[in-house]
Amino acid sequence: MDDTQRRWEERYASGESSPDGARPHPEVLALLERTARERTGRTPTALDLGAGAGRHTLALAAAGLVPTAVDYAPSAVRIVERALAERGLPGRALVADLRTWSPGQEQRSGPDVVPERFDLVLAVHLQDDVGLLARAGGWLRPGGRLLWITHAPGSTEGPPPSVPRPTLTETVDALDGTDLELLRAEEVPTTPTALDVVVEVRRPR
Protein backbone atom coordinates (compact mmCIF):
# COMPACT_ATOMS: atom_id res chain seq x y z
CA MET A 1 0.00 0.00 0.00
CA ASP A 2 1.61 3.28 -1.11
CA ASP A 3 1.20 6.67 0.60
CA THR A 4 -1.73 7.80 -1.55
CA GLN A 5 -3.63 4.57 -1.05
CA ARG A 6 -2.91 4.73 2.69
CA ARG A 7 -4.31 8.26 2.94
CA TRP A 8 -7.56 7.25 1.27
CA GLU A 9 -7.84 4.14 3.43
CA GLU A 10 -7.34 6.24 6.58
CA ARG A 11 -9.96 8.74 5.38
CA TYR A 12 -12.66 6.11 4.85
CA ALA A 13 -11.69 4.09 7.92
CA SER A 14 -12.07 7.20 10.10
CA GLY A 15 -15.54 7.93 8.75
CA GLU A 16 -14.42 11.19 7.14
CA SER A 17 -16.69 12.25 4.30
CA SER A 18 -15.62 12.19 0.67
CA PRO A 19 -14.07 15.48 -0.55
CA ASP A 20 -16.56 15.47 -3.44
CA GLY A 21 -19.61 15.05 -1.19
CA ALA A 22 -22.27 12.37 -1.08
CA ARG A 23 -24.44 13.46 -4.00
CA PRO A 24 -23.78 11.97 -7.46
CA HIS A 25 -22.09 14.22 -9.99
CA PRO A 26 -24.74 16.05 -12.07
CA GLU A 27 -23.20 14.75 -15.31
CA VAL A 28 -23.66 11.18 -14.07
CA LEU A 29 -27.31 11.80 -13.24
CA ALA A 30 -27.88 13.42 -16.63
CA LEU A 31 -26.32 10.45 -18.43
CA LEU A 32 -28.43 7.96 -16.47
CA GLU A 33 -31.55 9.91 -17.40
CA ARG A 34 -30.61 9.97 -21.09
CA THR A 35 -29.65 6.31 -21.35
CA ALA A 36 -32.72 5.10 -19.42
CA ARG A 37 -34.76 5.73 -22.56
CA GLU A 38 -32.44 3.48 -24.59
CA ARG A 39 -32.70 0.35 -22.44
CA THR A 40 -34.42 -2.73 -23.76
CA GLY A 41 -34.30 -6.37 -22.78
CA ARG A 42 -31.70 -7.50 -20.26
CA THR A 43 -30.62 -5.59 -17.15
CA PRO A 44 -27.58 -3.45 -18.00
CA THR A 45 -24.29 -3.67 -16.13
CA ALA A 46 -22.08 -0.83 -14.95
CA LEU A 47 -18.57 -0.33 -13.61
CA ASP A 48 -17.72 2.45 -11.14
CA LEU A 49 -13.96 3.06 -11.14
CA GLY A 50 -12.50 4.60 -7.99
CA ALA A 51 -15.91 4.28 -6.37
CA GLY A 52 -14.99 5.69 -2.96
CA ALA A 53 -17.97 5.57 -0.59
CA GLY A 54 -20.27 4.66 -3.47
CA ARG A 55 -22.21 7.80 -4.34
CA HIS A 56 -22.28 6.76 -8.00
CA THR A 57 -22.55 3.02 -7.37
CA LEU A 58 -25.77 3.63 -5.42
CA ALA A 59 -27.11 5.91 -8.15
CA LEU A 60 -26.38 3.26 -10.78
CA ALA A 61 -28.14 0.55 -8.80
CA ALA A 62 -31.12 2.79 -8.04
CA ALA A 63 -31.40 3.54 -11.77
CA GLY A 64 -31.81 -0.15 -12.59
CA LEU A 65 -28.25 -1.17 -13.49
CA VAL A 66 -26.18 -3.86 -11.78
CA PRO A 67 -22.99 -2.03 -10.69
CA THR A 68 -19.52 -3.28 -9.88
CA ALA A 69 -17.63 -0.81 -7.69
CA VAL A 70 -13.82 -0.87 -7.61
CA ASP A 71 -11.63 1.01 -5.14
CA TYR A 72 -8.23 0.36 -3.61
CA ALA A 73 -9.30 1.40 -0.10
CA PRO A 74 -10.75 -1.63 1.72
CA SER A 75 -12.74 0.60 4.08
CA ALA A 76 -14.42 2.32 1.11
CA VAL A 77 -15.40 -1.05 -0.35
CA ARG A 78 -16.93 -2.10 2.95
CA ILE A 79 -18.96 1.13 3.02
CA VAL A 80 -20.30 0.43 -0.47
CA GLU A 81 -21.16 -3.18 0.33
CA ARG A 82 -23.01 -2.12 3.47
CA ALA A 83 -24.91 0.66 1.68
CA LEU A 84 -26.07 -1.66 -1.12
CA ALA A 85 -27.20 -4.29 1.38
CA GLU A 86 -29.04 -1.79 3.58
CA ARG A 87 -30.98 -0.49 0.57
CA GLY A 88 -31.63 -3.92 -0.93
CA LEU A 89 -29.89 -2.88 -4.15
CA PRO A 90 -27.99 -5.15 -6.54
CA GLY A 91 -24.26 -4.87 -7.10
CA ARG A 92 -20.86 -5.77 -5.76
CA ALA A 93 -17.71 -4.00 -4.58
CA LEU A 94 -14.10 -5.07 -5.07
CA VAL A 95 -10.79 -4.05 -3.53
CA ALA A 96 -8.39 -3.54 -6.42
CA ASP A 97 -5.73 -1.15 -7.68
CA LEU A 98 -6.91 0.30 -10.99
CA ARG A 99 -3.33 0.89 -12.08
CA THR A 100 -3.05 -2.86 -12.70
CA TRP A 101 -6.60 -4.29 -12.42
CA SER A 102 -8.86 -5.45 -15.22
CA PRO A 103 -12.24 -7.25 -15.12
CA GLY A 104 -10.66 -10.28 -16.77
CA GLN A 105 -8.65 -10.95 -13.62
CA GLU A 106 -11.77 -11.79 -11.62
CA GLN A 107 -13.24 -15.23 -10.99
CA ARG A 108 -15.09 -16.52 -14.02
CA SER A 109 -17.44 -18.91 -12.25
CA GLY A 110 -19.72 -18.93 -9.24
CA PRO A 111 -22.75 -16.94 -8.13
CA ASP A 112 -21.21 -13.47 -8.30
CA VAL A 113 -19.13 -13.37 -11.46
CA VAL A 114 -17.78 -9.97 -12.47
CA PRO A 115 -18.64 -9.22 -16.12
CA GLU A 116 -15.75 -8.76 -18.53
CA ARG A 117 -17.73 -6.14 -20.50
CA PHE A 118 -20.11 -3.45 -19.29
CA ASP A 119 -22.89 -1.27 -20.69
CA LEU A 120 -21.67 1.76 -18.75
CA VAL A 121 -18.31 2.65 -17.20
CA LEU A 122 -17.86 5.66 -14.91
CA ALA A 123 -14.62 7.29 -13.80
CA VAL A 124 -15.19 10.46 -11.79
CA HIS A 125 -12.25 12.51 -10.49
CA LEU A 126 -9.54 9.91 -11.06
CA GLN A 127 -6.96 12.61 -11.62
CA ASP A 128 -3.66 10.81 -11.93
CA ASP A 129 -4.16 8.11 -14.55
CA VAL A 130 -5.52 9.41 -17.84
CA GLY A 131 -4.07 6.28 -19.46
CA LEU A 132 -6.83 4.34 -17.74
CA LEU A 133 -9.33 5.98 -20.11
CA ALA A 134 -8.28 3.87 -23.10
CA ARG A 135 -8.07 0.68 -21.03
CA ALA A 136 -11.51 1.26 -19.54
CA GLY A 137 -12.93 1.77 -23.01
CA GLY A 138 -11.88 -1.79 -23.76
CA TRP A 139 -14.22 -2.99 -21.01
CA LEU A 140 -17.33 -1.74 -22.79
CA ARG A 141 -19.85 -3.93 -24.56
CA PRO A 142 -20.66 -2.92 -28.17
CA GLY A 143 -22.83 0.16 -27.82
CA GLY A 144 -21.64 0.74 -24.25
CA ARG A 145 -20.66 4.18 -22.95
CA LEU A 146 -17.87 5.51 -20.79
CA LEU A 147 -18.13 8.80 -18.89
CA TRP A 148 -14.78 10.24 -17.77
CA ILE A 149 -14.73 13.32 -15.50
CA THR A 150 -11.74 15.07 -13.93
CA HIS A 151 -11.10 18.40 -12.24
CA ALA A 152 -10.00 20.82 -14.96
CA PRO A 153 -6.71 22.71 -14.62
CA GLY A 154 -8.63 26.00 -14.34
CA SER A 155 -10.94 24.84 -11.53
CA THR A 156 -10.60 26.46 -8.11
CA GLU A 157 -11.96 23.26 -6.56
CA GLY A 158 -10.23 19.91 -6.58
CA PRO A 159 -7.03 18.27 -5.38
CA PRO A 160 -3.82 20.05 -4.28
CA PRO A 161 -1.28 21.23 -6.89
CA SER A 162 0.77 18.05 -6.46
CA VAL A 163 -2.05 16.01 -8.07
CA PRO A 164 -2.09 16.05 -11.90
CA ARG A 165 -4.96 17.76 -13.72
CA PRO A 166 -4.91 16.59 -17.34
CA THR A 167 -6.20 19.12 -19.85
CA LEU A 168 -9.09 18.42 -22.17
CA THR A 169 -6.64 17.95 -25.05
CA GLU A 170 -4.48 15.53 -23.06
CA THR A 171 -7.55 13.55 -22.11
CA VAL A 172 -8.84 13.25 -25.67
CA ASP A 173 -5.33 12.37 -26.89
CA ALA A 174 -5.39 9.36 -24.54
CA LEU A 175 -8.00 7.86 -26.88
CA ASP A 176 -5.60 7.77 -29.84
CA GLY A 177 -5.36 4.28 -31.28
CA THR A 178 -8.72 3.11 -29.93
CA ASP A 179 -11.88 2.44 -31.92
CA LEU A 180 -14.02 4.37 -29.44
CA GLU A 181 -16.48 6.93 -30.77
CA LEU A 182 -16.06 10.33 -29.14
CA LEU A 183 -19.51 11.64 -28.26
CA ARG A 184 -18.55 14.62 -26.18
CA ALA A 185 -15.44 16.43 -24.95
CA GLU A 186 -15.72 19.74 -23.11
CA GLU A 187 -15.02 21.68 -19.96
CA VAL A 188 -18.18 22.01 -17.89
CA PRO A 189 -18.80 24.35 -14.91
CA THR A 190 -20.60 22.27 -12.28
CA THR A 191 -20.68 24.92 -9.53
CA PRO A 192 -19.69 28.62 -9.51
CA THR A 193 -16.16 27.55 -8.51
CA ALA A 194 -15.82 24.07 -10.05
CA LEU A 195 -14.80 23.30 -13.61
CA ASP A 196 -14.60 19.71 -14.87
CA VAL A 197 -13.23 18.02 -17.96
CA VAL A 198 -16.03 15.79 -19.27
CA VAL A 199 -15.42 13.15 -21.95
CA GLU A 200 -18.04 10.65 -23.10
CA VAL A 201 -17.25 7.84 -25.53
CA ARG A 202 -19.12 4.87 -26.98
CA ARG A 203 -17.93 1.54 -28.30
CA PRO A 204 -19.32 1.00 -31.82
CA ARG A 205 -21.91 -1.75 -32.20
C-alpha positions as CSV (number, residue, x, y, z in Angstrom):
1,M,0.0,0.0,0.0
2,D,1.6,3.3,-1.1
3,D,1.2,6.7,0.6
4,T,-1.7,7.8,-1.5
5,Q,-3.6,4.6,-1.0
6,R,-2.9,4.7,2.7
7,R,-4.3,8.3,2.9
8,W,-7.6,7.3,1.3
9,E,-7.8,4.1,3.4
10,E,-7.3,6.2,6.6
11,R,-10.0,8.7,5.4
12,Y,-12.7,6.1,4.8
13,A,-11.7,4.1,7.9
14,S,-12.1,7.2,10.1
15,G,-15.5,7.9,8.7
16,E,-14.4,11.2,7.1
17,S,-16.7,12.2,4.3
18,S,-15.6,12.2,0.7
19,P,-14.1,15.5,-0.5
20,D,-16.6,15.5,-3.4
21,G,-19.6,15.1,-1.2
22,A,-22.3,12.4,-1.1
23,R,-24.4,13.5,-4.0
24,P,-23.8,12.0,-7.5
25,H,-22.1,14.2,-10.0
26,P,-24.7,16.0,-12.1
27,E,-23.2,14.8,-15.3
28,V,-23.7,11.2,-14.1
29,L,-27.3,11.8,-13.2
30,A,-27.9,13.4,-16.6
31,L,-26.3,10.4,-18.4
32,L,-28.4,8.0,-16.5
33,E,-31.6,9.9,-17.4
34,R,-30.6,10.0,-21.1
35,T,-29.7,6.3,-21.3
36,A,-32.7,5.1,-19.4
37,R,-34.8,5.7,-22.6
38,E,-32.4,3.5,-24.6
39,R,-32.7,0.4,-22.4
40,T,-34.4,-2.7,-23.8
41,G,-34.3,-6.4,-22.8
42,R,-31.7,-7.5,-20.3
43,T,-30.6,-5.6,-17.1
44,P,-27.6,-3.4,-18.0
45,T,-24.3,-3.7,-16.1
46,A,-22.1,-0.8,-14.9
47,L,-18.6,-0.3,-13.6
48,D,-17.7,2.5,-11.1
49,L,-14.0,3.1,-11.1
50,G,-12.5,4.6,-8.0
51,A,-15.9,4.3,-6.4
52,G,-15.0,5.7,-3.0
53,A,-18.0,5.6,-0.6
54,G,-20.3,4.7,-3.5
55,R,-22.2,7.8,-4.3
56,H,-22.3,6.8,-8.0
57,T,-22.5,3.0,-7.4
58,L,-25.8,3.6,-5.4
59,A,-27.1,5.9,-8.2
60,L,-26.4,3.3,-10.8
61,A,-28.1,0.6,-8.8
62,A,-31.1,2.8,-8.0
63,A,-31.4,3.5,-11.8
64,G,-31.8,-0.2,-12.6
65,L,-28.3,-1.2,-13.5
66,V,-26.2,-3.9,-11.8
67,P,-23.0,-2.0,-10.7
68,T,-19.5,-3.3,-9.9
69,A,-17.6,-0.8,-7.7
70,V,-13.8,-0.9,-7.6
71,D,-11.6,1.0,-5.1
72,Y,-8.2,0.4,-3.6
73,A,-9.3,1.4,-0.1
74,P,-10.8,-1.6,1.7
75,S,-12.7,0.6,4.1
76,A,-14.4,2.3,1.1
77,V,-15.4,-1.0,-0.3
78,R,-16.9,-2.1,3.0
79,I,-19.0,1.1,3.0
80,V,-20.3,0.4,-0.5
81,E,-21.2,-3.2,0.3
82,R,-23.0,-2.1,3.5
83,A,-24.9,0.7,1.7
84,L,-26.1,-1.7,-1.1
85,A,-27.2,-4.3,1.4
86,E,-29.0,-1.8,3.6
87,R,-31.0,-0.5,0.6
88,G,-31.6,-3.9,-0.9
89,L,-29.9,-2.9,-4.1
90,P,-28.0,-5.2,-6.5
91,G,-24.3,-4.9,-7.1
92,R,-20.9,-5.8,-5.8
93,A,-17.7,-4.0,-4.6
94,L,-14.1,-5.1,-5.1
95,V,-10.8,-4.1,-3.5
96,A,-8.4,-3.5,-6.4
97,D,-5.7,-1.1,-7.7
98,L,-6.9,0.3,-11.0
99,R,-3.3,0.9,-12.1
100,T,-3.1,-2.9,-12.7
101,W,-6.6,-4.3,-12.4
102,S,-8.9,-5.4,-15.2
103,P,-12.2,-7.3,-15.1
104,G,-10.7,-10.3,-16.8
105,Q,-8.7,-11.0,-13.6
106,E,-11.8,-11.8,-11.6
107,Q,-13.2,-15.2,-11.0
108,R,-15.1,-16.5,-14.0
109,S,-17.4,-18.9,-12.3
110,G,-19.7,-18.9,-9.2
111,P,-22.8,-16.9,-8.1
112,D,-21.2,-13.5,-8.3
113,V,-19.1,-13.4,-11.5
114,V,-17.8,-10.0,-12.5
115,P,-18.6,-9.2,-16.1
116,E,-15.7,-8.8,-18.5
117,R,-17.7,-6.1,-20.5
118,F,-20.1,-3.4,-19.3
119,D,-22.9,-1.3,-20.7
120,L,-21.7,1.8,-18.8
121,V,-18.3,2.6,-17.2
122,L,-17.9,5.7,-14.9
123,A,-14.6,7.3,-13.8
124,V,-15.2,10.5,-11.8
125,H,-12.2,12.5,-10.5
126,L,-9.5,9.9,-11.1
127,Q,-7.0,12.6,-11.6
128,D,-3.7,10.8,-11.9
129,D,-4.2,8.1,-14.5
130,V,-5.5,9.4,-17.8
131,G,-4.1,6.3,-19.5
132,L,-6.8,4.3,-17.7
133,L,-9.3,6.0,-20.1
134,A,-8.3,3.9,-23.1
135,R,-8.1,0.7,-21.0
136,A,-11.5,1.3,-19.5
137,G,-12.9,1.8,-23.0
138,G,-11.9,-1.8,-23.8
139,W,-14.2,-3.0,-21.0
140,L,-17.3,-1.7,-22.8
141,R,-19.9,-3.9,-24.6
142,P,-20.7,-2.9,-28.2
143,G,-22.8,0.2,-27.8
144,G,-21.6,0.7,-24.2
145,R,-20.7,4.2,-23.0
146,L,-17.9,5.5,-20.8
147,L,-18.1,8.8,-18.9
148,W,-14.8,10.2,-17.8
149,I,-14.7,13.3,-15.5
150,T,-11.7,15.1,-13.9
151,H,-11.1,18.4,-12.2
152,A,-10.0,20.8,-15.0
153,P,-6.7,22.7,-14.6
154,G,-8.6,26.0,-14.3
155,S,-10.9,24.8,-11.5
156,T,-10.6,26.5,-8.1
157,E,-12.0,23.3,-6.6
158,G,-10.2,19.9,-6.6
159,P,-7.0,18.3,-5.4
160,P,-3.8,20.0,-4.3
161,P,-1.3,21.2,-6.9
162,S,0.8,18.0,-6.5
163,V,-2.0,16.0,-8.1
164,P,-2.1,16.0,-11.9
165,R,-5.0,17.8,-13.7
166,P,-4.9,16.6,-17.3
167,T,-6.2,19.1,-19.8
168,L,-9.1,18.4,-22.2
169,T,-6.6,18.0,-25.1
170,E,-4.5,15.5,-23.1
171,T,-7.6,13.5,-22.1
172,V,-8.8,13.3,-25.7
173,D,-5.3,12.4,-26.9
174,A,-5.4,9.4,-24.5
175,L,-8.0,7.9,-26.9
176,D,-5.6,7.8,-29.8
177,G,-5.4,4.3,-31.3
178,T,-8.7,3.1,-29.9
179,D,-11.9,2.4,-31.9
180,L,-14.0,4.4,-29.4
181,E,-16.5,6.9,-30.8
182,L,-16.1,10.3,-29.1
183,L,-19.5,11.6,-28.3
184,R,-18.6,14.6,-26.2
185,A,-15.4,16.4,-24.9
186,E,-15.7,19.7,-23.1
187,E,-15.0,21.7,-20.0
188,V,-18.2,22.0,-17.9
189,P,-18.8,24.3,-14.9
190,T,-20.6,22.3,-12.3
191,T,-20.7,24.9,-9.5
192,P,-19.7,28.6,-9.5
193,T,-16.2,27.5,-8.5
194,A,-15.8,24.1,-10.0
195,L,-14.8,23.3,-13.6
196,D,-14.6,19.7,-14.9
197,V,-13.2,18.0,-18.0
198,V,-16.0,15.8,-19.3
199,V,-15.4,13.2,-21.9
200,E,-18.0,10.7,-23.1
201,V,-17.2,7.8,-25.5
202,R,-19.1,4.9,-27.0
203,R,-17.9,1.5,-28.3
204,P,-19.3,1.0,-31.8
205,R,-21.9,-1.8,-32.2
